[in-house]
Amino acid sequence: MAAMPAQDGSSTERYRQKRDAILAAAAQAINEQSAKGMTFADVARRVGLNTTSVTYYFRRKEDLAAAAFEHTLEKLLEMLEEAAREPTPQARVARYVAINMARLARIERGEEAPFAVLSDLRATEEPIRGRLMAGWQKVFRTTRSLWGPPASRAHTDLYGARAHVLLENTFWLPIWLVRYAPDQYDRVEARLVDVLTHGVAGPQARWSPSLLPLEELTRGTQAEPGREAFLLAATRLINQLGYRGASVQRIASELNVTKGSFYHHLDAKDDLVAACYRRSFDTITRAQQLADAMGGSHWHRLSSAIATLLDIQFAERGPLLRTTALSSLPREERRAMVERSNGIARRYAGVIMDGVAEGSMRPVDALIAAQALMAIQNAAFDMRKWASTMERPRAIALYASTILYGMFDERLVA
């Protein structure tokens, strides 16, 4: 990265402190506006410098964003390596969650700055992109190793799913943890670890979901076919490239139409992201409604809704928009989308509580388990390549098992 070196030994500490402050400010700007929306002027304002002073440390905005992402990757590796020193997979996962919760508590107290979220990695340009993706792969492999050496290819597949779900749950934590007071963090940690360790399924709960009819999921959500095509193309590209990377021109090119056609269907790009979120949330809500209408045990309803939504994500027929695009929305619109997400989670929580009452699910903290489910259905889009290496029903079962049966259950490996 193109950072200027310190001039002499006496200024090294001062240089490091100022550079760290710039990185923390950049992370905050990235989390609020995305990497491409971050500006030198904004970062300089946050640390009380002028723009020229920031360029002394980082010549280009791209170098600053890359350094912020690399800082996140380095810290994730440090946390994972600390967790890996525990003697068992269960203890390693619990330790990793504990380290994350302690970090979030320090952030809440103002003792530490948040990391830069990694949603824009794929939108960076080469050669930076290659370097960052290599760093992400190292983080993923290190996470997967928490379960130890795989005994078979089936275990490799399962450990990959578990690693992805563990990481995504820790990335999703800050979104819903704001609903809890800091003195409840220990309790949240214990309940989350319980879900990750043992899942939500009751002891007699078999994996036999019913995939809900896809045509029913989208019926009535979009009356205008052309607009629906734009939303599908935009969702795929935003998931792959981030909000800034998925330009209007690129979306139009994906559909082989003009930019003018885009503005015929949508007034602005922010409207597009909001519309994509509404479409995704409508699809999830419709899946929940169809599962309820199907009847049967609440375990069967929950597993059927989750399996159907994972099938959608893995198939790319109508993917759900990743929450990584939230930072691109205006503050009020972002708050509305998070509240809609929380409403969907509360509905999952209700199904879990009814399942506990009827004995088909374990006694768990239903609200926390529901947020864990939100994380996996949201993140599954990124595991399309993994899912393509096996039969779709098996990919769905392995990925869903991470929360439904817990991260140490072996019943779906064979």
Kinemage of the C-alpha trace (Angstrom):
@kinemage 1
@onewidth
@group {chain A} dominant
@subgroup {mainchain}
@vectorlist {calphas} color= white
{ca met a 1} P 0.000 0.000 0.000
{ca ala a 2} L 1.247 3.512 -0.691
{ca ala a 3} L 1.722 4.860 2.837
{ca met a 4} L 4.579 7.286 3.499
{ca pro a 5} L 7.232 6.018 5.924
{ca ala a 6} L 8.077 7.826 9.147
{ca gln a 7} L 11.000 10.212 8.757
{ca asp a 8} L 13.046 9.227 11.823
{ca gly a 9} L 12.930 7.057 14.902
{ca ser a 10} L 11.783 9.840 17.245
{ca ser a 11} L 8.590 10.383 15.231
{ca thr a 12} L 7.718 6.719 14.756
{ca glu a 13} L 5.224 6.512 17.651
{ca arg a 14} L 3.556 9.806 16.753
{ca tyr a 15} L 3.359 8.679 13.136
{ca arg a 16} L 1.802 5.350 14.143
{ca gln a 17} L -0.776 6.998 16.386
{ca lys a 18} L -1.839 9.437 13.680
{ca arg a 19} L -1.970 6.672 11.072
{ca asp a 20} L -4.103 4.541 13.393
{ca ala a 21} L -6.449 7.481 13.948
{ca ile a 22} L -6.795 7.932 10.185
{ca leu a 23} L -7.526 4.225 9.746
{ca ala a 24} L -10.174 4.349 12.484
{ca ala a 25} L -11.798 7.370 10.844
{ca ala a 26} L -11.672 5.651 7.465
{ca ala a 27} L -13.352 2.555 8.936
{ca gln a 28} L -16.124 4.714 10.337
{ca ala a 29} L -16.609 6.439 6.978
{ca ile a 30} L -16.606 3.111 5.114
{ca asn a 31} L -19.191 1.666 7.487
{ca glu a 32} L -21.440 4.687 6.982
{ca gln a 33} L -20.923 5.381 3.278
{ca ser a 34} L -19.060 2.390 1.717
{ca ala a 35} L -15.446 2.446 0.532
{ca lys a 36} L -16.211 4.265 -2.701
{ca gly a 37} L -18.314 6.831 -0.859
{ca met a 38} L -15.494 7.610 1.577
{ca thr a 39} L -13.551 10.806 0.852
{ca phe a 40} L -10.218 12.156 2.061
{ca ala a 41} L -11.998 15.342 3.140
{ca asp a 42} L -14.424 13.425 5.367
{ca val a 43} L -11.672 11.314 6.921
{ca ala a 44} L -9.556 14.436 7.512
{ca arg a 45} L -12.487 16.173 9.216
{ca arg a 46} L -13.015 13.226 11.552
{ca val a 47} L -9.415 13.351 12.813
{ca gly a 48} L -9.002 17.121 12.774
{ca leu a 49} L -6.528 17.251 9.873
{ca asn a 50} L -6.540 18.839 6.467
{ca thr a 51} L -6.755 16.705 3.340
{ca thr a 52} L -3.095 17.220 2.476
{ca ser a 53} L -2.073 15.790 5.845
{ca val a 54} L -4.040 12.599 5.140
{ca thr a 55} L -2.289 12.179 1.789
{ca tyr a 56} L 1.036 12.208 3.639
{ca tyr a 57} L 0.028 8.818 5.076
{ca phe a 58} L -1.952 7.467 2.113
{ca arg a 59} L -1.412 8.859 -1.377
{ca arg a 60} L -4.700 7.593 -2.824
{ca lys a 61} L -8.159 6.983 -1.411
{ca glu a 62} L -7.933 3.403 -2.692
{ca asp a 63} L -4.797 2.849 -0.612
{ca leu a 64} L -6.547 4.141 2.515
{ca ala a 65} L -9.581 1.891 1.968
{ca ala a 66} L -7.304 -1.099 1.345
{ca ala a 67} L -5.372 -0.382 4.545
{ca ala a 68} L -8.644 -0.216 6.517
{ca phe a 69} L -9.759 -3.566 5.068
{ca glu a 70} L -6.364 -5.124 5.738
{ca his a 71} L -6.550 -3.907 9.330
{ca thr a 72} L -9.892 -5.724 9.693
{ca leu a 73} L -8.451 -8.916 8.203
{ca glu a 74} L -5.391 -8.745 10.458
{ca lys a 75} L -7.537 -8.297 13.570
{ca leu a 76} L -9.824 -11.169 12.564
{ca leu a 77} L -6.789 -13.417 12.192
{ca glu a 78} L -5.486 -12.362 15.610
{ca met a 79} L -8.834 -13.217 17.216
{ca leu a 80} L -9.057 -16.544 15.410
{ca glu a 81} L -5.490 -17.480 16.334
{ca glu a 82} L -6.242 -16.721 19.984
{ca ala a 83} L -9.401 -18.848 19.808
{ca ala a 84} L -7.489 -21.662 18.099
{ca arg a 85} L -5.349 -22.148 21.220
{ca glu a 86} L -8.345 -23.689 23.020
{ca pro a 87} L -8.260 -27.511 23.242
{ca thr a 88} L -11.556 -28.436 21.526
{ca pro a 89} L -13.682 -27.166 18.609
{ca gln a 90} L -16.482 -26.241 21.017
{ca ala a 91} L -14.120 -24.252 23.215
{ca arg a 92} L -12.577 -22.530 20.166
{ca val a 93} L -15.926 -21.364 18.819
{ca ala a 94} L -17.032 -20.194 22.258
{ca arg a 95} L -13.745 -18.322 22.687
{ca tyr a 96} L -14.067 -16.640 19.299
{ca val a 97} L -17.562 -15.421 20.190
{ca ala a 98} L -16.303 -14.215 23.585
{ca ile a 99} L -13.474 -12.247 21.969
{ca asn a 100} L -15.967 -10.586 19.623
{ca met a 101} L -18.365 -9.734 22.435
{ca ala a 102} L -15.551 -8.213 24.485
{ca arg a 103} L -14.510 -6.132 21.477
{ca leu a 104} L -18.077 -4.874 20.952
{ca ala a 105} L -18.300 -3.973 24.643
{ca arg a 106} L -15.105 -1.907 24.331
{ca ile a 107} L -16.534 -0.171 21.267
{ca glu a 108} L -19.732 0.604 23.183
{ca arg a 109} L -17.637 2.146 25.982
{ca gly a 110} L -15.665 4.227 23.482
{ca glu a 111} L -12.429 2.396 24.199
{ca glu a 112} L -11.947 0.969 20.711
{ca ala a 113} L -12.920 1.907 17.168
{ca pro a 114} L -15.049 -0.450 15.042
{ca phe a 115} L -13.510 -2.414 12.188
{ca ala a 116} L -14.236 -1.511 8.596
{ca val a 117} L -16.933 -3.867 7.318
{ca leu a 118} L -15.709 -6.033 4.463
{ca ser a 119} L -18.692 -5.637 2.137
{ca asp a 120} L -16.756 -3.717 -0.528
{ca leu a 121} L -13.830 -6.110 -0.967
{ca arg a 122} L -15.066 -7.350 -4.337
{ca ala a 123} L -15.638 -3.806 -5.590
{ca thr a 124} L -11.971 -2.833 -5.232
{ca glu a 125} L -9.743 -2.697 -8.283
{ca glu a 126} L -6.832 -4.979 -9.089
{ca pro a 127} L -4.173 -5.534 -7.846
{ca ile a 128} L -5.661 -4.432 -4.497
{ca arg a 129} L -8.632 -6.745 -4.927
{ca gly a 130} L -6.447 -9.821 -5.362
{ca arg a 131} L -4.462 -9.020 -2.242
{ca leu a 132} L -7.570 -8.427 -0.143
{ca met a 133} L -9.357 -11.536 -1.381
{ca ala a 134} L -6.265 -13.601 -0.562
{ca gly a 135} L -6.431 -12.163 2.957
{ca trp a 136} L -10.107 -13.050 3.217
{ca gln a 137} L -9.398 -16.610 2.087
{ca lys a 138} L -6.795 -16.908 4.842
{ca val a 139} L -9.364 -15.734 7.390
{ca phe a 140} L -11.884 -18.261 6.067
{ca arg a 141} L -9.416 -21.161 6.129
{ca thr a 142} L -8.296 -20.237 9.647
{ca thr a 143} L -11.929 -20.175 10.792
{ca arg a 144} L -12.580 -23.552 9.190
{ca ser a 145} L -9.569 -25.000 11.018
{ca leu a 146} L -11.278 -24.347 14.382
{ca trp a 147} L -12.997 -27.702 13.834
{ca gly a 148} L -9.689 -29.495 13.281
{ca pro a 149} L -8.558 -31.606 10.320
{ca pro a 150} L -11.552 -32.906 8.315
{ca ala a 151} L -11.960 -36.678 8.328
{ca ser a 152} L -13.532 -36.742 4.854
{ca arg a 153} L -14.637 -34.562 1.938
{ca ala a 154} L -18.072 -34.427 3.564
{ca his a 155} L -16.486 -32.965 6.692
{ca thr a 156} L -14.584 -30.422 4.606
{ca asp a 157} L -17.888 -29.295 3.097
{ca leu a 158} L -19.553 -29.125 6.489
{ca tyr a 159} L -16.676 -27.266 8.138
{ca gly a 160} L -16.761 -24.750 5.297
{ca ala a 161} L -20.436 -24.072 5.967
{ca arg a 162} L -19.801 -23.765 9.688
{ca ala a 163} L -16.900 -21.357 9.181
{ca his a 164} L -18.969 -19.106 6.926
{ca val a 165} L -21.942 -19.076 9.288
{ca leu a 166} L -19.741 -18.353 12.314
{ca leu a 167} L -18.074 -15.403 10.593
{ca glu a 168} L -21.365 -14.047 9.268
{ca asn a 169} L -22.964 -14.240 12.692
{ca thr a 170} L -20.161 -12.227 14.241
{ca phe a 171} L -20.465 -9.671 11.390
{ca trp a 172} L -24.249 -9.513 11.932
{ca leu a 173} L -23.922 -9.116 15.717
{ca pro a 174} L -23.501 -5.308 15.756
{ca ile a 175} L -26.756 -4.875 13.821
{ca trp a 176} L -28.950 -6.457 16.492
{ca leu a 177} L -26.808 -6.109 19.613
{ca val a 178} L -27.883 -2.449 19.865
{ca arg a 179} L -31.209 -3.750 21.207
{ca tyr a 180} L -29.436 -4.925 24.384
{ca ala a 181} L -27.901 -2.940 27.220
{ca pro a 182} L -24.154 -3.498 27.722
{ca asp a 183} L -24.749 -5.174 31.090
{ca gln a 184} L -26.669 -7.885 29.160
{ca tyr a 185} L -23.771 -8.725 26.859
{ca asp a 186} L -22.632 -11.680 28.973
{ca arg a 187} L -26.105 -13.173 28.796
{ca val a 188} L -26.317 -12.554 25.024
{ca glu a 189} L -22.956 -14.271 24.579
{ca ala a 190} L -24.029 -17.334 26.571
{ca arg a 191} L -27.333 -17.672 24.693
{ca leu a 192} L -25.695 -17.217 21.294
{ca val a 193} L -23.033 -19.807 22.074
{ca asp a 194} L -25.803 -22.170 23.184
{ca val a 195} L -27.531 -21.811 19.789
{ca leu a 196} L -24.283 -22.212 17.858
{ca thr a 197} L -23.336 -25.261 19.916
{ca his a 198} L -26.620 -27.135 20.157
{ca gly a 199} L -28.900 -25.602 17.526
{ca val a 200} L -32.651 -25.135 17.867
{ca ala a 201} L -33.917 -28.583 16.822
{ca gly a 202} L -35.456 -30.816 19.442
{ca pro a 203} L -33.980 -34.290 20.014
{ca gln a 204} L -36.549 -35.956 17.735
{ca ala a 205} L -36.531 -33.288 14.985
{ca arg a 206} L -35.760 -34.910 11.634
{ca trp a 207} L -34.518 -33.017 8.589
{ca ser a 208} L -37.383 -33.360 6.096
{ca pro a 209} L -38.339 -29.847 4.936
{ca ser a 210} L -40.887 -29.139 2.233
{ca leu a 211} L -39.688 -26.649 -0.367
{ca leu a 212} L -42.374 -24.013 -0.756
{ca pro a 213} L -43.582 -23.155 -4.288
{ca leu a 214} L -41.350 -20.412 -5.680
{ca glu a 215} L -44.086 -18.937 -7.842
{ca glu a 216} L -46.122 -18.338 -4.688
{ca leu a 217} L -43.227 -16.477 -3.074
{ca thr a 218} L -43.082 -13.767 -5.709
{ca arg a 219} L -46.756 -13.612 -6.633
{ca gly a 220} L -48.029 -10.101 -6.129
{ca thr a 221} L -44.698 -8.644 -5.013
{ca gln a 222} L -43.988 -6.976 -8.386
{ca ala a 223} L -46.733 -6.057 -10.818
{ca glu a 224} L -44.377 -4.723 -13.498
{ca pro a 225} L -42.216 -7.443 -15.168
{ca gly a 226} L -39.610 -4.999 -16.486
{ca arg a 227} L -39.070 -3.504 -13.066
{ca glu a 228} L -38.745 -6.983 -11.570
{ca ala a 229} L -35.961 -7.797 -14.052
{ca phe a 230} L -34.095 -4.673 -12.976
{ca leu a 231} L -34.453 -5.600 -9.316
{ca leu a 232} L -33.176 -9.140 -9.909
{ca ala a 233} L -30.168 -7.950 -11.910
{ca ala a 234} L -29.403 -5.221 -9.404
{ca thr a 235} L -29.653 -7.608 -6.453
{ca arg a 236} L -27.187 -10.027 -8.031
{ca leu a 237} L -24.694 -7.299 -8.901
{ca ile a 238} L -24.943 -5.464 -5.576
{ca asn a 239} L -24.418 -8.763 -3.745
{ca gln a 240} L -21.345 -9.478 -5.874
{ca leu a 241} L -19.803 -6.004 -6.165
{ca gly a 242} L -21.297 -3.857 -3.420
{ca tyr a 243} L -23.471 -0.797 -3.905
{ca arg a 244} L -20.802 1.388 -5.484
{ca gly a 245} L -19.454 -1.392 -7.678
{ca ala a 246} L -22.878 -2.123 -9.178
{ca ser a 247} L -23.243 0.993 -11.293
{ca val a 248} L -26.422 1.903 -13.162
{ca gln a 249} L -24.521 1.332 -16.422
{ca arg a 250} L -23.459 -2.125 -15.301
{ca ile a 251} L -26.989 -3.082 -14.274
{ca ala a 252} L -28.357 -1.832 -17.593
{ca ser a 253} L -25.635 -3.740 -19.481
{ca glu a 254} L -26.536 -6.911 -17.603
{ca leu a 255} L -30.024 -6.617 -19.102
{ca asn a 256} L -28.794 -5.329 -22.470
{ca val a 257} L -30.808 -2.127 -22.144
{ca thr a 258} L -29.956 1.581 -21.929
{ca lys a 259} L -29.466 3.655 -18.807
{ca gly a 260} L -32.594 5.506 -19.845
{ca ser a 261} L -34.558 2.306 -19.426
{ca phe a 262} L -33.296 2.101 -15.850
{ca tyr a 263} L -34.658 5.539 -15.017
{ca his a 264} L -37.953 4.595 -16.632
{ca his a 265} L -38.435 2.058 -13.847
{ca leu a 266} L -36.649 3.777 -10.934
{ca asp a 267} L -35.978 7.405 -10.100
{ca ala a 268} L -32.527 7.008 -8.517
{ca lys a 269} L -30.043 4.396 -7.402
{ca asp a 270} L -30.981 4.776 -3.732
{ca asp a 271} L -34.556 4.004 -4.763
{ca leu a 272} L -33.214 0.865 -6.448
{ca val a 273} L -31.511 -0.407 -3.295
{ca ala a 274} L -34.598 0.281 -1.181
{ca ala a 275} L -36.772 -1.489 -3.763
{ca cys a 276} L -34.404 -4.482 -3.787
{ca tyr a 277} L -34.620 -4.694 -0.003
{ca arg a 278} L -38.406 -4.482 -0.066
{ca arg a 279} L -38.553 -7.238 -2.668
{ca ser a 280} L -36.217 -9.450 -0.589
{ca phe a 281} L -38.122 -8.839 2.631
{ca asp a 282} L -41.420 -9.485 0.860
{ca thr a 283} L -40.047 -12.824 -0.366
{ca ile a 284} L -38.919 -13.850 3.132
{ca thr a 285} L -42.223 -12.779 4.667
{ca arg a 286} L -44.150 -14.700 2.024
{ca ala a 287} L -42.066 -17.818 2.753
{ca gln a 288} L -42.928 -17.479 6.441
{ca gln a 289} L -46.621 -17.066 5.600
{ca leu a 290} L -46.673 -20.094 3.304
{ca ala a 291} L -44.870 -22.187 5.901
{ca asp a 292} L -47.469 -21.228 8.508
{ca ala a 293} L -50.319 -21.979 6.105
{ca met a 294} L -48.815 -25.406 5.405
{ca gly a 295} L -49.449 -26.462 8.996
{ca gly a 296} L -47.686 -29.282 10.778
{ca ser a 297} L -45.153 -28.925 13.559
{ca his a 298} L -43.467 -25.591 14.077
{ca trp a 299} L -40.131 -27.325 13.491
{ca his a 300} L -41.331 -28.387 10.041
{ca arg a 301} L -42.585 -24.871 9.290
{ca leu a 302} L -39.306 -23.263 10.340
{ca ser a 303} L -37.045 -25.741 8.538
{ca ser a 304} L -39.186 -25.532 5.376
{ca ala a 305} L -39.027 -21.728 5.255
{ca ile a 306} L -35.249 -21.712 5.816
{ca ala a 307} L -34.644 -24.493 3.260
{ca thr a 308} L -36.717 -22.669 0.631
{ca leu a 309} L -34.874 -19.391 1.134
{ca leu a 310} L -31.489 -21.136 0.972
{ca asp a 311} L -32.606 -22.797 -2.261
{ca ile a 312} L -33.371 -19.359 -3.691
{ca gln a 313} L -29.968 -18.039 -2.625
{ca phe a 314} L -28.005 -20.977 -3.998
{ca ala a 315} L -29.947 -21.071 -7.276
{ca glu a 316} L -29.608 -17.338 -8.074
{ca arg a 317} L -33.129 -17.466 -9.497
{ca gly a 318} L -34.185 -14.576 -7.353
{ca pro a 319} L -31.488 -13.857 -4.760
{ca leu a 320} L -32.117 -11.902 -1.599
{ca leu a 321} L -30.200 -8.664 -1.157
{ca arg a 322} L -27.254 -8.862 1.249
{ca thr a 323} L -27.331 -6.512 4.222
{ca thr a 324} L -23.933 -5.217 3.108
{ca ala a 325} L -25.760 -2.624 0.978
{ca leu a 326} L -27.352 -1.014 4.040
{ca ser a 327} L -24.564 1.534 4.436
{ca ser a 328} L -25.443 3.002 1.046
{ca leu a 329} L -28.927 4.062 2.143
{ca pro a 330} L -29.830 7.373 3.787
{ca arg a 331} L -30.005 7.089 7.573
{ca glu a 332} L -33.808 7.042 7.867
{ca glu a 333} L -34.210 4.546 5.040
{ca arg a 334} L -31.511 2.357 6.592
{ca arg a 335} L -33.283 2.449 9.950
{ca ala a 336} L -36.544 1.415 8.285
{ca met a 337} L -34.869 -1.539 6.552
{ca val a 338} L -33.226 -2.728 9.789
{ca glu a 339} L -36.586 -2.510 11.551
{ca arg a 340} L -38.191 -4.551 8.760
{ca ser a 341} L -35.435 -7.144 9.209
{ca asn a 342} L -36.055 -7.193 12.952
{ca gly a 343} L -39.747 -7.731 12.300
{ca ile a 344} L -38.956 -10.809 10.214
{ca ala a 345} L -36.661 -12.058 12.984
{ca arg a 346} L -39.430 -11.600 15.537
{ca arg a 347} L -41.695 -13.764 13.400
{ca tyr a 348} L -39.037 -16.500 13.349
{ca ala a 349} L -38.756 -16.091 17.118
{ca gly a 350} L -42.488 -16.676 17.479
{ca val a 351} L -42.255 -19.924 15.506
{ca ile a 352} L -39.330 -21.046 17.680
{ca met a 353} L -41.205 -20.281 20.893
{ca asp a 354} L -44.221 -22.257 19.660
{ca gly a 355} L -41.852 -25.077 18.700
{ca val a 356} L -40.371 -25.079 22.188
{ca ala a 357} L -43.870 -25.227 23.670
{ca glu a 358} L -44.837 -28.223 21.528
{ca gly a 359} L -41.501 -29.970 22.129
{ca ser a 360} L -40.200 -29.969 18.550
{ca met a 361} L -37.461 -27.418 19.373
{ca arg a 362} L -34.996 -26.952 22.195
{ca pro a 363} L -35.537 -24.304 24.881
{ca val a 364} L -33.416 -21.470 23.479
{ca asp a 365} L -33.444 -17.695 23.504
{ca ala a 366} L -35.787 -17.379 20.540
{ca leu a 367} L -34.879 -13.781 19.671
{ca ile a 368} L -31.159 -14.564 19.518
{ca ala a 369} L -31.734 -17.798 17.591
{ca ala a 370} L -33.885 -15.866 15.120
{ca gln a 371} L -31.072 -13.380 14.477
{ca ala a 372} L -28.705 -16.298 13.857
{ca leu a 373} L -31.159 -17.561 11.235
{ca met a 374} L -31.328 -14.103 9.661
{ca ala a 375} L -27.540 -14.194 9.323
{ca ile a 376} L -27.464 -17.508 7.452
{ca gln a 377} L -30.260 -16.740 5.003
{ca asn a 378} L -28.673 -13.360 4.321
{ca ala a 379} L -25.147 -14.712 3.786
{ca ala a 380} L -25.964 -17.840 1.771
{ca phe a 381} L -25.644 -15.970 -1.535
{ca asp a 382} L -21.874 -15.886 -1.025
{ca met a 383} L -21.769 -19.697 -0.813
{ca arg a 384} L -23.154 -20.368 -4.294
{ca lys a 385} L -19.844 -21.773 -5.535
{ca trp a 386} L -19.581 -24.034 -2.481
{ca ala a 387} L -23.166 -25.207 -2.995
{ca ser a 388} L -22.563 -25.931 -6.684
{ca thr a 389} L -20.062 -28.693 -5.801
{ca met a 390} L -22.811 -30.983 -4.454
{ca glu a 391} L -26.465 -31.815 -4.934
{ca arg a 392} L -28.620 -28.829 -3.983
{ca pro a 393} L -30.622 -30.614 -1.240
{ca arg a 394} L -27.350 -31.627 0.437
{ca ala a 395} L -25.968 -28.087 0.267
{ca ile a 396} L -29.163 -26.745 1.825
{ca ala a 397} L -29.099 -29.389 4.578
{ca leu a 398} L -25.441 -28.827 5.482
{ca tyr a 399} L -25.727 -25.048 5.523
{ca ala a 400} L -28.997 -24.997 7.478
{ca ser a 401} L -27.668 -27.546 9.974
{ca thr a 402} L -25.180 -25.003 11.339
{ca ile a 403} L -27.942 -23.215 13.243
{ca leu a 404} L -30.797 -25.703 13.197
{ca tyr a 405} L -28.703 -28.580 14.624
{ca gly a 406} L -25.656 -26.663 15.875
{ca met a 407} L -22.059 -26.522 14.761
{ca phe a 408} L -20.949 -29.856 16.184
{ca asp a 409} L -23.755 -32.199 15.142
{ca glu a 410} L -22.749 -34.973 12.739
{ca arg a 411} L -26.105 -36.439 11.751
{ca leu a 412} L -26.226 -34.834 8.277
{ca val a 413} L -22.604 -35.601 7.311
{ca ala a 414} L -23.227 -39.123 5.955
